[in-house]
């Protein structure tokens, strides 16, 4: 899947979280078998460590998701 030219994940267009959204949308759409694996996150007590700010960060992630769904990251 990583070598498929219809996916081409090794491109400079992926700078932040774009690759995560792109692969989650594009890979199953192309018919590859995808399986979700359960995971758990364990945070230390107190404030949850995150690099994504509440409003601006989430809005940025939403825009990346929309771009992925509308083909903005698809190879030419």
PDB file of N, CA, C and O in Angstrom:
ATOM      1  N   UNK A   1       0.820  -1.172   0.000  1.00  0.00           N
ATOM      2  CA  UNK A   1       0.000   0.000   0.000  1.00  0.00           C
ATOM      3  C   UNK A   1       0.876   1.253   0.000  1.00  0.00           C
ATOM      4  O   UNK A   1       0.560   2.224  -0.688  1.00  0.00           O
ATOM      5  N   UNK A   2       1.948   1.247   0.744  1.00  0.00           N
ATOM      6  CA  UNK A   2       2.818   2.425   0.802  1.00  0.00           C
ATOM      7  C   UNK A   2       3.538   2.702  -0.514  1.00  0.00           C
ATOM      8  O   UNK A   2       3.984   3.824  -0.751  1.00  0.00           O
ATOM      9  N   UNK A   3       3.654   1.695  -1.365  1.00  0.00           N
ATOM     10  CA  UNK A   3       4.330   1.865  -2.656  1.00  0.00           C
ATOM     11  C   UNK A   3       3.359   2.128  -3.801  1.00  0.00           C
ATOM     12  O   UNK A   3       3.791   2.368  -4.928  1.00  0.00           O
ATOM     13  N   UNK A   4       2.069   2.088  -3.534  1.00  0.00           N
ATOM     14  CA  UNK A   4       1.067   2.317  -4.571  1.00  0.00           C
ATOM     15  C   UNK A   4       1.128   3.768  -5.048  1.00  0.00           C
ATOM     16  O   UNK A   4       1.034   4.683  -4.230  1.00  0.00           O
ATOM     17  N   UNK A   5       1.284   3.999  -6.354  1.00  0.00           N
ATOM     18  CA  UNK A   5       1.360   5.375  -6.865  1.00  0.00           C
ATOM     19  C   UNK A   5       0.049   6.152  -6.711  1.00  0.00           C
ATOM     20  O   UNK A   5       0.058   7.380  -6.790  1.00  0.00           O
ATOM     21  N   UNK A   6      -1.075   5.466  -6.494  1.00  0.00           N
ATOM     22  CA  UNK A   6      -2.342   6.157  -6.265  1.00  0.00           C
ATOM     23  C   UNK A   6      -2.434   6.721  -4.847  1.00  0.00           C
ATOM     24  O   UNK A   6      -3.311   7.532  -4.547  1.00  0.00           O
ATOM     25  N   UNK A   7      -1.530   6.288  -3.989  1.00  0.00           N
ATOM     26  CA  UNK A   7      -1.503   6.774  -2.611  1.00  0.00           C
ATOM     27  C   UNK A   7      -0.308   7.703  -2.402  1.00  0.00           C
ATOM     28  O   UNK A   7      -0.473   8.821  -1.913  1.00  0.00           O
ATOM     29  N   UNK A   8       0.886   7.254  -2.766  1.00  0.00           N
ATOM     30  CA  UNK A   8       2.115   8.057  -2.717  1.00  0.00           C
ATOM     31  C   UNK A   8       2.251   8.858  -1.423  1.00  0.00           C
ATOM     32  O   UNK A   8       2.192  10.087  -1.453  1.00  0.00           O
ATOM     33  N   UNK A   9       2.432   8.180  -0.289  1.00  0.00           N
ATOM     34  CA  UNK A   9       2.471   8.902   0.984  1.00  0.00           C
ATOM     35  C   UNK A   9       3.757   9.692   1.240  1.00  0.00           C
ATOM     36  O   UNK A   9       3.782  10.550   2.123  1.00  0.00           O
ATOM     37  N   UNK A  10       4.811   9.421   0.492  1.00  0.00           N
ATOM     38  CA  UNK A  10       6.098  10.070   0.748  1.00  0.00           C
ATOM     39  C   UNK A  10       6.256  11.325  -0.101  1.00  0.00           C
ATOM     40  O   UNK A  10       7.100  11.384  -0.996  1.00  0.00           O
ATOM     41  N   UNK A  11       5.429  12.330   0.195  1.00  0.00           N
ATOM     42  CA  UNK A  11       5.457  13.602  -0.530  1.00  0.00           C
ATOM     43  C   UNK A  11       5.565  14.752   0.458  1.00  0.00           C
ATOM     44  O   UNK A  11       5.200  14.616   1.626  1.00  0.00           O
ATOM     45  N   UNK A  12       6.066  15.882  -0.017  1.00  0.00           N
ATOM     46  CA  UNK A  12       6.282  17.043   0.838  1.00  0.00           C
ATOM     47  C   UNK A  12       4.992  17.757   1.233  1.00  0.00           C
ATOM     48  O   UNK A  12       5.030  18.639   2.091  1.00  0.00           O
ATOM     49  N   UNK A  13       3.865  17.410   0.641  1.00  0.00           N
ATOM     50  CA  UNK A  13       2.595  18.066   0.956  1.00  0.00           C
ATOM     51  C   UNK A  13       2.147  17.746   2.385  1.00  0.00           C
ATOM     52  O   UNK A  13       1.340  18.481   2.954  1.00  0.00           O
ATOM     53  N   UNK A  14       2.650  16.682   2.958  1.00  0.00           N
ATOM     54  CA  UNK A  14       2.264  16.258   4.303  1.00  0.00           C
ATOM     55  C   UNK A  14       3.211  16.890   5.323  1.00  0.00           C
ATOM     56  O   UNK A  14       4.348  16.445   5.486  1.00  0.00           O
ATOM     57  N   UNK A  15       2.733  17.932   6.009  1.00  0.00           N
ATOM     58  CA  UNK A  15       3.568  18.676   6.950  1.00  0.00           C
ATOM     59  C   UNK A  15       3.161  18.486   8.406  1.00  0.00           C
ATOM     60  O   UNK A  15       4.027  18.425   9.279  1.00  0.00           O
ATOM     61  N   UNK A  16       1.868  18.392   8.688  1.00  0.00           N
ATOM     62  CA  UNK A  16       1.429  18.244  10.080  1.00  0.00           C
ATOM     63  C   UNK A  16       0.643  16.950  10.228  1.00  0.00           C
ATOM     64  O   UNK A  16       1.238  15.873  10.284  1.00  0.00           O
ATOM     65  N   UNK A  17      -0.688  17.033  10.292  1.00  0.00           N
ATOM     66  CA  UNK A  17      -1.524  15.843  10.466  1.00  0.00           C
ATOM     67  C   UNK A  17      -2.201  15.409   9.171  1.00  0.00           C
ATOM     68  O   UNK A  17      -3.103  14.572   9.187  1.00  0.00           O
ATOM     69  N   UNK A  18      -1.768  15.976   8.057  1.00  0.00           N
ATOM     70  CA  UNK A  18      -2.405  15.675   6.777  1.00  0.00           C
ATOM     71  C   UNK A  18      -2.323  14.193   6.419  1.00  0.00           C
ATOM     72  O   UNK A  18      -3.297  13.619   5.933  1.00  0.00           O
ATOM     73  N   UNK A  19      -1.186  13.582   6.653  1.00  0.00           N
ATOM     74  CA  UNK A  19      -0.999  12.177   6.274  1.00  0.00           C
ATOM     75  C   UNK A  19      -1.968  11.265   7.014  1.00  0.00           C
ATOM     76  O   UNK A  19      -2.493  10.318   6.428  1.00  0.00           O
ATOM     77  N   UNK A  20      -2.210  11.530   8.274  1.00  0.00           N
ATOM     78  CA  UNK A  20      -3.140  10.719   9.053  1.00  0.00           C
ATOM     79  C   UNK A  20      -4.546  10.773   8.457  1.00  0.00           C
ATOM     80  O   UNK A  20      -5.187   9.739   8.268  1.00  0.00           O
ATOM     81  N   UNK A  21      -5.017  11.977   8.164  1.00  0.00           N
ATOM     82  CA  UNK A  21      -6.349  12.127   7.580  1.00  0.00           C
ATOM     83  C   UNK A  21      -6.399  11.544   6.176  1.00  0.00           C
ATOM     84  O   UNK A  21      -7.369  10.884   5.804  1.00  0.00           O
ATOM     85  N   UNK A  22      -5.357  11.789   5.404  1.00  0.00           N
ATOM     86  CA  UNK A  22      -5.301  11.313   4.017  1.00  0.00           C
ATOM     87  C   UNK A  22      -5.336   9.791   3.955  1.00  0.00           C
ATOM     88  O   UNK A  22      -6.137   9.229   3.208  1.00  0.00           O
ATOM     89  N   UNK A  23      -4.496   9.118   4.716  1.00  0.00           N
ATOM     90  CA  UNK A  23      -4.469   7.653   4.681  1.00  0.00           C
ATOM     91  C   UNK A  23      -5.766   7.048   5.200  1.00  0.00           C
ATOM     92  O   UNK A  23      -6.235   6.037   4.676  1.00  0.00           O
ATOM     93  N   UNK A  24      -6.347   7.659   6.223  1.00  0.00           N
ATOM     94  CA  UNK A  24      -7.602   7.140   6.779  1.00  0.00           C
ATOM     95  C   UNK A  24      -8.737   7.216   5.773  1.00  0.00           C
ATOM     96  O   UNK A  24      -9.652   6.393   5.807  1.00  0.00           O
ATOM     97  N   UNK A  25      -8.690   8.185   4.885  1.00  0.00           N
ATOM     98  CA  UNK A  25      -9.737   8.341   3.886  1.00  0.00           C
ATOM     99  C   UNK A  25      -9.411   7.609   2.583  1.00  0.00           C
ATOM    100  O   UNK A  25     -10.262   6.909   2.033  1.00  0.00           O
ATOM    101  N   UNK A  26      -8.191   7.770   2.093  1.00  0.00           N
ATOM    102  CA  UNK A  26      -7.826   7.301   0.745  1.00  0.00           C
ATOM    103  C   UNK A  26      -7.629   5.787   0.656  1.00  0.00           C
ATOM    104  O   UNK A  26      -8.075   5.168  -0.310  1.00  0.00           O
ATOM    105  N   UNK A  27      -6.986   5.195   1.624  1.00  0.00           N
ATOM    106  CA  UNK A  27      -6.645   3.758   1.558  1.00  0.00           C
ATOM    107  C   UNK A  27      -7.884   2.869   1.444  1.00  0.00           C
ATOM    108  O   UNK A  27      -7.931   2.025   0.550  1.00  0.00           O
ATOM    109  N   UNK A  28      -8.894   3.021   2.316  1.00  0.00           N
ATOM    110  CA  UNK A  28     -10.090   2.173   2.142  1.00  0.00           C
ATOM    111  C   UNK A  28     -10.842   2.496   0.857  1.00  0.00           C
ATOM    112  O   UNK A  28     -11.443   1.607   0.253  1.00  0.00           O
ATOM    113  N   UNK A  29     -10.816   3.757   0.431  1.00  0.00           N
ATOM    114  CA  UNK A  29     -11.526   4.152  -0.786  1.00  0.00           C
ATOM    115  C   UNK A  29     -10.945   3.440  -2.013  1.00  0.00           C
ATOM    116  O   UNK A  29     -11.671   3.162  -2.967  1.00  0.00           O
ATOM    117  N   UNK A  30      -9.649   3.146  -1.992  1.00  0.00           N
ATOM    118  CA  UNK A  30      -9.004   2.443  -3.099  1.00  0.00           C
ATOM    119  C   UNK A  30      -9.144   0.925  -3.001  1.00  0.00           C
ATOM    120  O   UNK A  30      -8.630   0.200  -3.853  1.00  0.00           O
ATOM    121  N   UNK A  31      -9.834   0.438  -1.969  1.00  0.00           N
ATOM    122  CA  UNK A  31     -10.136  -0.988  -1.871  1.00  0.00           C
ATOM    123  C   UNK A  31      -9.150  -1.810  -1.067  1.00  0.00           C
ATOM    124  O   UNK A  31      -9.240  -3.038  -1.063  1.00  0.00           O
ATOM    125  N   UNK A  32      -8.214  -1.172  -0.389  1.00  0.00           N
ATOM    126  CA  UNK A  32      -7.292  -1.926   0.456  1.00  0.00           C
ATOM    127  C   UNK A  32      -8.025  -2.398   1.703  1.00  0.00           C
ATOM    128  O   UNK A  32      -8.916  -1.717   2.211  1.00  0.00           O
ATOM    129  N   UNK A  33      -7.645  -3.556   2.181  1.00  0.00           N
ATOM    130  CA  UNK A  33      -8.235  -4.108   3.391  1.00  0.00           C
ATOM    131  C   UNK A  33      -7.689  -3.334   4.597  1.00  0.00           C
ATOM    132  O   UNK A  33      -6.475  -3.242   4.784  1.00  0.00           O
ATOM    133  N   UNK A  34      -8.574  -2.792   5.395  1.00  0.00           N
ATOM    134  CA  UNK A  34      -8.176  -2.004   6.563  1.00  0.00           C
ATOM    135  C   UNK A  34      -8.813  -2.602   7.805  1.00  0.00           C
ATOM    136  O   UNK A  34      -9.982  -2.987   7.794  1.00  0.00           O
ATOM    137  N   UNK A  35      -8.038  -2.675   8.864  1.00  0.00           N
ATOM    138  CA  UNK A  35      -8.531  -3.203  10.126  1.00  0.00           C
ATOM    139  C   UNK A  35      -8.202  -2.221  11.237  1.00  0.00           C
ATOM    140  O   UNK A  35      -7.073  -1.738  11.325  1.00  0.00           O
ATOM    141  N   UNK A  36      -9.167  -1.926  12.077  1.00  0.00           N
ATOM    142  CA  UNK A  36      -8.928  -1.066  13.218  1.00  0.00           C
ATOM    143  C   UNK A  36      -8.455  -1.906  14.391  1.00  0.00           C
ATOM    144  O   UNK A  36      -9.020  -2.960  14.687  1.00  0.00           O
ATOM    145  N   UNK A  37      -7.427  -1.432  15.044  1.00  0.00           N
ATOM    146  CA  UNK A  37      -6.898  -2.119  16.214  1.00  0.00           C
ATOM    147  C   UNK A  37      -7.201  -1.288  17.455  1.00  0.00           C
ATOM    148  O   UNK A  37      -6.940  -0.085  17.475  1.00  0.00           O
ATOM    149  N   UNK A  38      -7.748  -1.920  18.485  1.00  0.00           N
ATOM    150  CA  UNK A  38      -8.053  -1.154  19.697  1.00  0.00           C
ATOM    151  C   UNK A  38      -6.768  -0.724  20.403  1.00  0.00           C
ATOM    152  O   UNK A  38      -5.793  -1.473  20.474  1.00  0.00           O
ATOM    153  N   UNK A  39      -6.795   0.485  20.912  1.00  0.00           N
ATOM    154  CA  UNK A  39      -5.660   1.000  21.681  1.00  0.00           C
ATOM    155  C   UNK A  39      -6.207   1.720  22.907  1.00  0.00           C
ATOM    156  O   UNK A  39      -7.408   1.971  23.014  1.00  0.00           O
ATOM    157  N   UNK A  40      -5.327   2.040  23.808  1.00  0.00           N
ATOM    158  CA  UNK A  40      -5.730   2.848  24.960  1.00  0.00           C
ATOM    159  C   UNK A  40      -4.635   3.877  25.214  1.00  0.00           C
ATOM    160  O   UNK A  40      -3.447   3.627  25.009  1.00  0.00           O
ATOM    161  N   UNK A  41      -5.078   5.030  25.663  1.00  0.00           N
ATOM    162  CA  UNK A  41      -4.144   6.092  26.030  1.00  0.00           C
ATOM    163  C   UNK A  41      -4.182   6.259  27.528  1.00  0.00           C
ATOM    164  O   UNK A  41      -5.247   6.251  28.146  1.00  0.00           O
ATOM    165  N   UNK A  42      -3.029   6.406  28.091  1.00  0.00           N
ATOM    166  CA  UNK A  42      -2.951   6.619  29.532  1.00  0.00           C
ATOM    167  C   UNK A  42      -2.190   7.910  29.773  1.00  0.00           C
ATOM    168  O   UNK A  42      -1.004   8.022  29.461  1.00  0.00           O
ATOM    169  N   UNK A  43      -2.887   8.870  30.326  1.00  0.00           N
ATOM    170  CA  UNK A  43      -2.298  10.177  30.585  1.00  0.00           C
ATOM    171  C   UNK A  43      -1.920  10.296  32.051  1.00  0.00           C
ATOM    172  O   UNK A  43      -2.526   9.657  32.910  1.00  0.00           O
ATOM    173  N   UNK A  44      -0.922  11.113  32.332  1.00  0.00           N
ATOM    174  CA  UNK A  44      -0.594  11.363  33.746  1.00  0.00           C
ATOM    175  C   UNK A  44      -1.718  12.140  34.429  1.00  0.00           C
ATOM    176  O   UNK A  44      -2.517  12.797  33.762  1.00  0.00           O
ATOM    177  N   UNK A  45      -1.779  12.066  35.746  1.00  0.00           N
ATOM    178  CA  UNK A  45      -2.808  12.805  36.473  1.00  0.00           C
ATOM    179  C   UNK A  45      -2.593  14.295  36.278  1.00  0.00           C
ATOM    180  O   UNK A  45      -1.463  14.762  36.138  1.00  0.00           O
ATOM    181  N   UNK A  46      -3.689  15.030  36.271  1.00  0.00           N
ATOM    182  CA  UNK A  46      -3.610  16.474  36.074  1.00  0.00           C
ATOM    183  C   UNK A  46      -3.999  16.848  34.657  1.00  0.00           C
ATOM    184  O   UNK A  46      -4.845  16.195  34.046  1.00  0.00           O
ATOM    185  N   UNK A  47      -3.389  17.888  34.139  1.00  0.00           N
ATOM    186  CA  UNK A  47      -3.721  18.390  32.804  1.00  0.00           C
ATOM    187  C   UNK A  47      -3.279  17.406  31.717  1.00  0.00           C
ATOM    188  O   UNK A  47      -2.182  16.850  31.775  1.00  0.00           O
ATOM    189  N   UNK A  48      -4.149  17.202  30.727  1.00  0.00           N
ATOM    190  CA  UNK A  48      -3.864  16.282  29.625  1.00  0.00           C
ATOM    191  C   UNK A  48      -2.863  16.946  28.669  1.00  0.00           C
ATOM    192  O   UNK A  48      -3.125  18.036  28.161  1.00  0.00           O
ATOM    193  N   UNK A  49      -1.721  16.295  28.423  1.00  0.00           N
ATOM    194  CA  UNK A  49      -0.738  16.887  27.517  1.00  0.00           C
ATOM    195  C   UNK A  49      -1.189  16.768  26.056  1.00  0.00           C
ATOM    196  O   UNK A  49      -1.453  15.665  25.578  1.00  0.00           O
ATOM    197  N   UNK A  50      -1.276  17.883  25.355  1.00  0.00           N
ATOM    198  CA  UNK A  50      -1.649  17.872  23.951  1.00  0.00           C
ATOM    199  C   UNK A  50      -0.986  19.041  23.248  1.00  0.00           C
ATOM    200  O   UNK A  50      -0.731  20.082  23.853  1.00  0.00           O
ATOM    201  N   UNK A  51      -0.709  18.862  21.970  1.00  0.00           N
ATOM    202  CA  UNK A  51      -0.118  19.924  21.174  1.00  0.00           C
ATOM    203  C   UNK A  51      -1.188  20.678  20.382  1.00  0.00           C
ATOM    204  O   UNK A  51      -0.895  21.695  19.752  1.00  0.00           O
ATOM    205  N   UNK A  52      -2.419  20.183  20.414  1.00  0.00           N
ATOM    206  CA  UNK A  52      -3.500  20.792  19.653  1.00  0.00           C
ATOM    207  C   UNK A  52      -4.273  21.738  20.569  1.00  0.00           C
ATOM    208  O   UNK A  52      -4.820  21.314  21.587  1.00  0.00           O
ATOM    209  N   UNK A  53      -4.318  23.020  20.205  1.00  0.00           N
ATOM    210  CA  UNK A  53      -5.074  23.987  20.997  1.00  0.00           C
ATOM    211  C   UNK A  53      -6.568  23.725  20.836  1.00  0.00           C
ATOM    212  O   UNK A  53      -6.995  23.075  19.882  1.00  0.00           O
ATOM    213  N   UNK A  54      -7.343  24.228  21.764  1.00  0.00           N
ATOM    214  CA  UNK A  54      -8.763  23.871  21.783  1.00  0.00           C
ATOM    215  C   UNK A  54      -9.525  24.300  20.534  1.00  0.00           C
ATOM    216  O   UNK A  54     -10.071  23.435  19.850  1.00  0.00           O
ATOM    217  N   UNK A  55      -9.591  25.577  20.203  1.00  0.00           N
ATOM    218  CA  UNK A  55     -10.404  25.992  19.062  1.00  0.00           C
ATOM    219  C   UNK A  55      -9.602  26.014  17.767  1.00  0.00           C
ATOM    220  O   UNK A  55      -9.980  25.367  16.790  1.00  0.00           O
ATOM    221  N   UNK A  56      -8.522  26.739  17.753  1.00  0.00           N
ATOM    222  CA  UNK A  56      -7.739  26.902  16.521  1.00  0.00           C
ATOM    223  C   UNK A  56      -7.162  25.568  16.026  1.00  0.00           C
ATOM    224  O   UNK A  56      -7.187  25.288  14.828  1.00  0.00           O
ATOM    225  N   UNK A  57      -6.653  24.765  16.930  1.00  0.00           N
ATOM    226  CA  UNK A  57      -6.086  23.472  16.551  1.00  0.00           C
ATOM    227  C   UNK A  57      -7.130  22.517  16.001  1.00  0.00           C
ATOM    228  O   UNK A  57      -6.892  21.825  15.011  1.00  0.00           O
ATOM    229  N   UNK A  58      -8.284  22.484  16.645  1.00  0.00           N
ATOM    230  CA  UNK A  58      -9.359  21.602  16.173  1.00  0.00           C
ATOM    231  C   UNK A  58      -9.918  22.080  14.839  1.00  0.00           C
ATOM    232  O   UNK A  58     -10.273  21.262  13.991  1.00  0.00           O
ATOM    233  N   UNK A  59     -10.001  23.387  14.642  1.00  0.00           N
ATOM    234  CA  UNK A  59     -10.449  23.924  13.367  1.00  0.00           C
ATOM    235  C   UNK A  59      -9.456  23.564  12.262  1.00  0.00           C
ATOM    236  O   UNK A  59      -9.851  23.221  11.148  1.00  0.00           O
ATOM    237  N   UNK A  60      -8.183  23.646  12.580  1.00  0.00           N
ATOM    238  CA  UNK A  60      -7.142  23.277  11.622  1.00  0.00           C
ATOM    239  C   UNK A  60      -7.251  21.805  11.225  1.00  0.00           C
ATOM    240  O   UNK A  60      -7.120  21.458  10.051  1.00  0.00           O
ATOM    241  N   UNK A  61      -7.492  20.946  12.216  1.00  0.00           N
ATOM    242  CA  UNK A  61      -7.652  19.516  11.939  1.00  0.00           C
ATOM    243  C   UNK A  61      -8.882  19.248  11.084  1.00  0.00           C
ATOM    244  O   UNK A  61      -8.850  18.391  10.201  1.00  0.00           O
ATOM    245  N   UNK A  62      -9.950  19.964  11.336  1.00  0.00           N
ATOM    246  CA  UNK A  62     -11.173  19.806  10.558  1.00  0.00           C
ATOM    247  C   UNK A  62     -10.942  20.217   9.105  1.00  0.00           C
ATOM    248  O   UNK A  62     -11.427  19.552   8.189  1.00  0.00           O
ATOM    249  N   UNK A  63     -10.214  21.296   8.890  1.00  0.00           N
ATOM    250  CA  UNK A  63      -9.893  21.726   7.528  1.00  0.00           C
ATOM    251  C   UNK A  63      -9.039  20.691   6.800  1.00  0.00           C
ATOM    252  O   UNK A  63      -9.253  20.430   5.616  1.00  0.00           O
ATOM    253  N   UNK A  64      -8.077  20.104   7.500  1.00  0.00           N
ATOM    254  CA  UNK A  64      -7.245  19.047   6.913  1.00  0.00           C
ATOM    255  C   UNK A  64      -8.120  17.861   6.513  1.00  0.00           C
ATOM    256  O   UNK A  64      -7.930  17.287   5.441  1.00  0.00           O
ATOM    257  N   UNK A  65      -9.063  17.496   7.353  1.00  0.00           N
ATOM    258  CA  UNK A  65      -9.956  16.376   7.054  1.00  0.00           C
ATOM    259  C   UNK A  65     -10.809  16.659   5.821  1.00  0.00           C
ATOM    260  O   UNK A  65     -10.962  15.793   4.959  1.00  0.00           O
ATOM    261  N   UNK A  66     -11.364  17.863   5.734  1.00  0.00           N
ATOM    262  CA  UNK A  66     -12.151  18.230   4.561  1.00  0.00           C
ATOM    263  C   UNK A  66     -11.296  18.213   3.292  1.00  0.00           C
ATOM    264  O   UNK A  66     -11.741  17.731   2.250  1.00  0.00           O
ATOM    265  N   UNK A  67     -10.087  18.729   3.377  1.00  0.00           N
ATOM    266  CA  UNK A  67      -9.190  18.727   2.219  1.00  0.00           C
ATOM    267  C   UNK A  67      -8.907  17.298   1.761  1.00  0.00           C
ATOM    268  O   UNK A  67      -8.908  17.014   0.563  1.00  0.00           O
ATOM    269  N   UNK A  68      -8.664  16.402   2.715  1.00  0.00           N
ATOM    270  CA  UNK A  68      -8.398  15.004   2.372  1.00  0.00           C
ATOM    271  C   UNK A  68      -9.614  14.376   1.689  1.00  0.00           C
ATOM    272  O   UNK A  68      -9.471  13.654   0.702  1.00  0.00           O
ATOM    273  N   UNK A  69     -10.794  14.648   2.208  1.00  0.00           N
ATOM    274  CA  UNK A  69     -12.019  14.070   1.639  1.00  0.00           C
ATOM    275  C   UNK A  69     -12.347  14.620   0.260  1.00  0.00           C
ATOM    276  O   UNK A  69     -12.983  13.936  -0.541  1.00  0.00           O
ATOM    277  N   UNK A  70     -11.923  15.841  -0.028  1.00  0.00           N
ATOM    278  CA  UNK A  70     -12.196  16.446  -1.332  1.00  0.00           C
ATOM    279  C   UNK A  70     -11.042  16.294  -2.307  1.00  0.00           C
ATOM    280  O   UNK A  70     -11.044  16.911  -3.372  1.00  0.00           O
ATOM    281  N   UNK A  71     -10.042  15.466  -1.949  1.00  0.00           N
ATOM    282  CA  UNK A  71      -8.986  15.117  -2.892  1.00  0.00           C
ATOM    283  C   UNK A  71      -7.819  16.079  -2.984  1.00  0.00           C
ATOM    284  O   UNK A  71      -7.027  15.985  -3.921  1.00  0.00           O
ATOM    285  N   UNK A  72      -7.687  16.997  -2.048  1.00  0.00           N
ATOM    286  CA  UNK A  72      -6.595  17.977  -2.115  1.00  0.00           C
ATOM    287  C   UNK A  72      -5.210  17.343  -2.004  1.00  0.00           C
ATOM    288  O   UNK A  72      -4.235  17.906  -2.502  1.00  0.00           O
ATOM    289  N   UNK A  73      -5.110  16.185  -1.360  1.00  0.00           N
ATOM    290  CA  UNK A  73      -3.818  15.532  -1.184  1.00  0.00           C
ATOM    291  C   UNK A  73      -3.600  14.361  -2.137  1.00  0.00           C
ATOM    292  O   UNK A  73      -2.561  13.704  -2.080  1.00  0.00           O
ATOM    293  N   UNK A  74      -4.564  14.096  -3.006  1.00  0.00           N
ATOM    294  CA  UNK A  74      -4.412  12.998  -3.968  1.00  0.00           C
ATOM    295  C   UNK A  74      -3.270  13.306  -4.922  1.00  0.00           C
ATOM    296  O   UNK A  74      -3.099  14.454  -5.329  1.00  0.00           O
ATOM    297  N   UNK A  75      -2.475  12.284  -5.288  1.00  0.00           N
ATOM    298  CA  UNK A  75      -1.405  12.528  -6.256  1.00  0.00           C
ATOM    299  C   UNK A  75      -1.971  12.925  -7.619  1.00  0.00           C
ATOM    300  O   UNK A  75      -3.052  12.486  -8.014  1.00  0.00           O
ATOM    301  N   UNK A  76      -1.230  13.747  -8.312  1.00  0.00           N
ATOM    302  CA  UNK A  76      -1.709  14.236  -9.620  1.00  0.00           C
ATOM    303  C   UNK A  76      -1.789  13.153 -10.659  1.00  0.00           C
ATOM    304  O   UNK A  76      -2.173  13.417 -11.799  1.00  0.00           O
TER     305      UNK A  76
END
